[in-house]
Amino acid sequence: MRAARYTGAGAAATVISFEDLDAPVAGPGEVLIRVAAVGLNPVDVKIRAAGHDFGPIRYADRPGWDVAGTIVEVGAGVRGWAQGDDVFALARFPEAAQTLAELVAVPADDLAAAPRAWSAAQAGAAPLAALTAWQALDAAGIREGDAARVLVLGGAGGVGHLAVQLAAARGAHVLATAGAAKQALVAGWGADEVIDYRDGAALAAIGPVDAVIVTVSDTLPPRGAVAEGTAVVTITGFSAAQEEELRGWGAEPVQRILVAADGAQLAGVAALADAGRITVHLDSEYAFDDLAAAEERVETGRVTGKVVVLVDPAG
């Protein structure tokens, strides 16, 4: 089979290569997937550039965590899955998964049936971002039917656009920040209010919310949005000084999350997708041979929705 490999740390165009390997097999508790599509995320490019473990996230010279495709082999002890099933997964995260290949073995517990309403490209693009958004809302205490006010900072990004939709699906009143050119898109995804992140007066006018989901680096919530008991959850991290400032404003909890693989939660995402309540916006699609260009697109930091690599477009 053909697989992507990093030859070392460095720029995508310099260190990404491809090689032919023996096909893997499905071990106990695993299935073997013929890969159709793999989503790229900021962590993919950060770990490639570093060339070593990124905190708790394990480096491997064969990259990839997101995956969508078709089961071709079922390992011992696996129940509920069969050859021919179309599935998607965030595989093994934060351990190495090596999904940027024509075939990959994935733990059955990480799988969910791919949404029928989505293309293979959308299913491949979704898992890490969708699970991050899901788990961030859980950490913030946003439950279905709570009628909470939720502010998403970075509402047009990979995690942000799914956080907007998932919060709306839980019944929240959703506020989101986005640039002027993307505000209509964010409103279409279910944001009740969209605020230009460059408009200081509009940001200052945001009243208290129940939760803030921070998806952009080096960004504190607007002061007026944080009241006593406002949950602030970040996927990028705060400095110690920023955390202290937020707690001084009354924020509780102030928490950084690291996404975890979870097939059951992905099944929840798929159910919402098939009910027409969430979608994945594809910023761009790249052929497998163009993996370096795909990673360079992610590195611009200006992606709307998700970047996806089509390993087998017919898959």
C-alpha positions as CSV (number, residue, x, y, z in Angstrom):
1,M,0.0,0.0,0.0
2,R,1.0,3.6,-0.4
3,A,1.5,5.8,2.7
4,A,2.8,9.2,3.6
5,R,5.9,9.7,5.6
6,Y,7.9,12.6,7.2
7,T,11.6,12.4,6.6
8,G,12.2,14.7,9.5
9,A,11.2,18.0,11.0
10,G,10.7,20.9,8.7
11,A,8.6,22.5,5.9
12,A,5.9,20.3,4.3
13,A,7.3,20.5,0.8
14,T,10.7,19.4,2.1
15,V,9.9,16.5,4.5
16,I,6.7,14.9,3.1
17,S,7.4,11.8,1.1
18,F,5.5,8.6,0.0
19,E,6.4,5.0,0.2
20,D,5.1,1.6,-0.6
21,L,4.6,-0.7,2.5
22,D,3.1,-4.0,3.2
23,A,-0.6,-3.8,4.0
24,P,-1.4,-3.8,7.7
25,V,-3.8,-6.4,9.2
26,A,-6.6,-5.9,11.7
27,G,-5.4,-7.0,15.2
28,P,-7.7,-8.1,18.0
29,G,-10.3,-5.4,18.6
30,E,-9.4,-3.6,15.4
31,V,-10.8,-3.2,11.9
32,L,-8.9,-2.6,8.7
33,I,-10.1,0.4,6.7
34,R,-9.6,1.2,3.1
35,V,-9.1,5.0,3.4
36,A,-11.2,7.4,1.4
37,A,-10.4,10.7,3.1
38,V,-8.4,12.2,5.9
39,G,-8.9,15.5,7.6
40,L,-6.0,17.8,8.4
41,N,-5.9,19.8,11.6
42,P,-3.5,22.4,13.1
43,V,-2.0,19.7,15.3
44,D,-0.9,17.8,12.2
45,V,1.2,20.6,10.9
46,K,2.5,21.6,14.4
47,I,3.8,18.1,15.1
48,R,5.4,17.8,11.7
49,A,7.2,21.1,12.1
50,A,8.4,20.1,15.6
51,G,9.5,16.6,14.6
52,H,8.9,15.2,18.1
53,D,6.1,14.6,20.7
54,F,3.8,17.7,21.1
55,G,3.0,17.6,24.8
56,P,1.0,14.4,25.3
57,I,0.5,14.0,21.5
58,R,2.7,11.3,20.1
59,Y,4.9,12.0,17.1
60,A,5.2,9.5,14.3
61,D,6.9,9.8,11.0
62,R,3.8,8.3,9.4
63,P,1.1,10.9,10.1
64,G,-2.7,11.2,10.3
65,W,-5.5,10.8,12.9
66,D,-8.8,11.6,11.1
67,V,-10.1,8.9,8.7
68,A,-13.2,7.9,6.7
69,G,-13.4,4.8,4.6
70,T,-14.7,1.3,4.2
71,I,-14.0,-1.7,6.4
72,V,-12.2,-4.5,4.5
73,E,-11.2,-6.7,7.4
74,V,-12.6,-7.3,10.9
75,G,-10.2,-8.4,13.7
76,A,-10.8,-11.0,16.4
77,G,-13.3,-10.0,19.1
78,V,-14.9,-7.2,17.1
79,R,-18.7,-7.1,17.2
80,G,-21.1,-4.9,15.3
81,W,-18.9,-4.2,12.3
82,A,-18.6,-6.0,9.0
83,Q,-16.8,-5.8,5.7
84,G,-18.3,-3.1,3.5
85,D,-19.4,-0.8,6.4
86,D,-18.6,2.9,5.7
87,V,-17.1,4.4,8.9
88,F,-15.3,7.4,10.3
89,A,-13.0,7.8,13.3
90,L,-10.5,9.9,15.2
91,A,-8.1,7.0,15.5
92,R,-6.0,6.4,18.7
93,F,-5.6,10.0,19.5
94,P,-3.3,11.2,21.2
95,E,-1.3,8.1,20.3
96,A,0.0,7.8,16.7
97,A,-2.6,6.4,14.2
98,Q,-0.9,6.7,10.7
99,T,-4.2,7.2,8.8
100,L,-2.6,9.0,5.8
101,A,-2.3,5.7,4.0
102,E,-4.4,3.6,1.6
103,L,-5.1,1.1,4.4
104,V,-5.1,1.6,8.2
105,A,-6.0,-0.5,11.2
106,V,-8.2,1.3,13.7
107,P,-9.6,0.3,17.1
108,A,-13.2,-0.6,16.8
109,D,-14.1,1.5,19.8
110,D,-13.0,4.6,17.9
111,L,-15.4,4.0,15.0
112,A,-18.8,5.3,14.1
113,A,-20.9,4.6,11.0
114,A,-20.3,7.4,8.6
115,P,-23.2,9.8,8.2
116,R,-25.3,9.0,5.2
117,A,-25.9,12.7,4.6
118,W,-22.3,13.5,4.3
119,S,-19.8,12.8,1.5
120,A,-16.7,10.7,2.3
121,A,-14.7,13.9,2.2
122,Q,-16.9,15.5,4.9
123,A,-16.8,12.4,7.1
124,G,-13.0,12.2,6.8
125,A,-12.7,15.9,7.7
126,A,-14.9,15.9,10.7
127,P,-13.7,13.6,13.6
128,L,-11.1,15.5,15.5
129,A,-12.8,18.9,15.1
130,A,-16.3,17.5,15.8
131,L,-15.2,15.6,18.9
132,T,-13.2,18.6,20.1
133,A,-16.3,20.8,19.8
134,W,-18.5,18.2,21.5
135,Q,-16.1,17.7,24.4
136,A,-15.5,21.4,24.8
137,L,-19.3,21.9,25.2
138,D,-19.5,19.0,27.7
139,A,-16.6,20.5,29.7
140,A,-18.4,23.9,29.8
141,G,-21.5,22.2,31.1
142,I,-23.7,22.9,28.0
143,R,-26.4,20.2,27.9
144,E,-29.3,19.7,25.6
145,G,-32.2,21.8,26.5
146,D,-30.4,24.1,28.9
147,A,-31.2,27.3,26.9
148,A,-27.7,28.6,27.7
149,R,-25.9,31.5,26.1
150,V,-22.7,30.3,24.4
151,L,-20.0,32.4,22.9
152,V,-17.7,30.7,20.3
153,L,-14.5,32.7,19.6
154,G,-13.5,31.7,16.1
155,G,-16.8,30.6,14.7
156,A,-15.6,30.0,11.1
157,G,-12.7,27.7,11.9
158,G,-12.5,23.9,11.9
159,V,-13.6,23.4,15.5
160,G,-15.4,26.7,15.7
161,H,-18.0,26.1,12.9
162,L,-18.8,22.7,14.5
163,A,-19.0,24.2,18.0
164,V,-21.6,26.7,16.7
165,Q,-23.7,24.0,15.2
166,L,-23.5,21.6,18.1
167,A,-24.3,24.4,20.6
168,A,-27.3,25.3,18.5
169,A,-28.3,21.7,18.3
170,R,-28.3,21.6,22.1
171,G,-30.7,24.5,22.2
172,A,-28.2,27.3,23.1
173,H,-28.4,30.9,22.1
174,V,-25.2,31.1,20.2
175,L,-22.9,34.1,19.7
176,A,-19.8,33.8,17.5
177,T,-17.0,35.9,16.3
178,A,-15.9,36.0,12.7
179,G,-14.5,38.3,10.1
180,A,-17.0,40.3,8.0
181,A,-16.6,38.1,4.9
182,K,-17.6,35.0,6.9
183,Q,-20.4,36.3,9.0
184,A,-23.2,35.1,6.7
185,L,-21.7,31.6,6.7
186,V,-21.5,31.5,10.5
187,A,-25.1,32.8,10.8
188,G,-26.2,30.0,8.4
189,W,-24.6,27.4,10.7
190,G,-26.9,28.5,13.5
191,A,-25.3,31.5,15.3
192,D,-27.9,33.8,16.6
193,E,-25.5,36.7,16.8
194,V,-22.2,37.1,14.8
195,I,-19.7,39.7,15.9
196,D,-16.8,41.0,13.9
197,Y,-13.7,40.1,15.9
198,R,-12.0,43.3,14.7
199,D,-14.9,45.5,16.1
200,G,-13.8,46.5,19.6
201,A,-17.1,48.3,20.4
202,A,-19.2,45.3,19.3
203,L,-17.1,42.9,21.3
204,A,-17.3,45.2,24.4
205,A,-21.1,45.2,24.0
206,I,-21.4,41.5,24.4
207,G,-23.2,40.7,27.7
208,P,-22.6,37.9,30.1
209,V,-22.8,34.4,28.7
210,D,-22.9,31.0,30.4
211,A,-19.9,29.6,28.5
212,V,-17.1,30.7,26.2
213,I,-15.5,28.2,23.8
214,V,-12.1,29.6,22.7
215,T,-10.8,28.1,19.5
216,V,-8.2,30.7,18.5
217,S,-4.7,31.2,20.1
218,D,-3.8,34.1,22.4
219,T,-7.4,35.3,22.7
220,L,-9.2,36.2,25.9
221,P,-13.0,36.5,25.9
222,P,-14.4,40.1,25.9
223,R,-14.6,41.3,29.5
224,G,-18.3,41.8,29.4
225,A,-19.0,38.3,28.4
226,V,-17.5,36.8,31.6
227,A,-19.6,36.9,34.7
228,E,-19.5,35.0,38.0
229,G,-19.7,31.3,37.0
230,T,-19.1,31.7,33.3
231,A,-17.3,28.6,32.0
232,V,-14.3,29.3,29.8
233,V,-13.0,26.3,27.8
234,T,-10.0,26.7,25.4
235,I,-8.6,24.2,22.9
236,T,-5.4,26.2,22.5
237,G,-4.4,27.1,26.1
238,F,-4.0,30.2,28.3
239,S,-1.0,31.6,30.0
240,A,-0.9,31.4,33.8
241,A,-1.5,35.2,33.8
242,Q,-4.5,34.9,31.5
243,E,-6.0,32.1,33.7
244,E,-5.5,34.3,36.8
245,E,-7.2,37.2,35.1
246,L,-10.2,35.1,34.0
247,R,-10.7,33.7,37.5
248,G,-10.5,37.3,38.8
249,W,-13.4,38.1,36.5
250,G,-15.4,35.2,38.1
251,A,-14.9,32.6,35.3
252,E,-15.3,29.0,36.6
253,P,-14.2,26.6,35.4
254,V,-11.2,27.9,33.3
255,Q,-10.1,24.8,31.4
256,R,-8.0,23.6,28.5
257,I,-9.1,20.4,26.9
258,L,-7.3,17.8,24.8
259,V,-9.7,15.9,22.5
260,A,-10.0,12.1,23.1
261,A,-11.0,9.4,20.6
262,D,-14.6,8.4,21.2
263,G,-16.7,6.3,18.9
264,A,-19.9,6.7,20.9
265,Q,-19.7,10.5,20.7
266,L,-19.0,10.3,17.0
267,A,-22.1,8.3,16.6
268,G,-23.9,11.2,18.2
269,V,-22.4,13.5,15.7
270,A,-23.5,11.2,12.8
271,A,-27.1,11.1,14.2
272,L,-27.2,14.9,14.1
273,A,-25.7,15.0,10.6
274,D,-28.3,12.6,9.3
275,A,-31.0,14.6,10.9
276,G,-29.8,17.7,9.0
277,R,-28.7,19.5,12.1
278,I,-25.0,19.8,11.5
279,T,-22.7,19.8,8.5
280,V,-19.0,20.1,7.7
281,H,-17.9,23.0,5.6
282,L,-15.0,22.0,3.3
283,D,-12.5,24.8,2.9
284,S,-10.6,22.8,0.3
285,E,-10.0,19.2,-0.9
286,Y,-6.6,17.9,-2.0
287,A,-5.4,14.8,-3.8
288,F,-3.1,12.5,-1.8
289,D,-0.2,13.5,-3.9
290,D,-0.8,17.1,-2.9
291,L,-0.5,16.5,0.8
292,A,2.2,19.1,1.2
293,A,0.0,21.8,-0.4
294,A,-2.8,20.7,1.9
295,E,-0.7,21.1,5.0
296,E,0.5,24.5,3.8
297,R,-3.1,25.5,3.5
298,V,-3.7,24.6,7.1
299,E,-0.6,26.6,8.1
300,T,-2.0,29.8,6.7
301,G,-4.4,30.0,9.7
302,R,-7.1,31.3,7.4
303,V,-9.0,28.1,6.8
304,T,-12.8,28.3,6.8
305,G,-14.1,24.9,8.0
306,K,-11.8,22.0,7.2
307,V,-9.1,20.9,4.8
308,V,-9.3,17.3,3.7
309,V,-7.0,14.9,1.7
310,L,-8.7,12.5,-0.7
311,V,-6.6,9.3,-0.4
312,D,-9.1,7.3,-2.5
313,P,-11.6,9.6,-4.2
314,A,-13.7,6.5,-5.2
315,G,-13.8,5.2,-1.6
